[in-house]
């Protein structure tokens, strides 16, 4: 199910592919309505599948796509690390 059609700025669909349905993950929505195009772009780059690649304008390199995937998660990871450190200070005997 699409959330709010978030697309990474470096990922652009070809106009003729906007209504194409590519079923992967948990959705079978048209590409223009999906919020996980970054995932599909990563799959397309990793597999070098010409059919998948044909739905996108020129994609950035795989390492850049992976970086775009990870960057939004960094504040969450950082917050979890800080919380764990605080918990260890409060209760030093707690082990994970």
Order of alpha helices (4+ residues) and beta strands (2+ residues): alpha-alpha-alpha
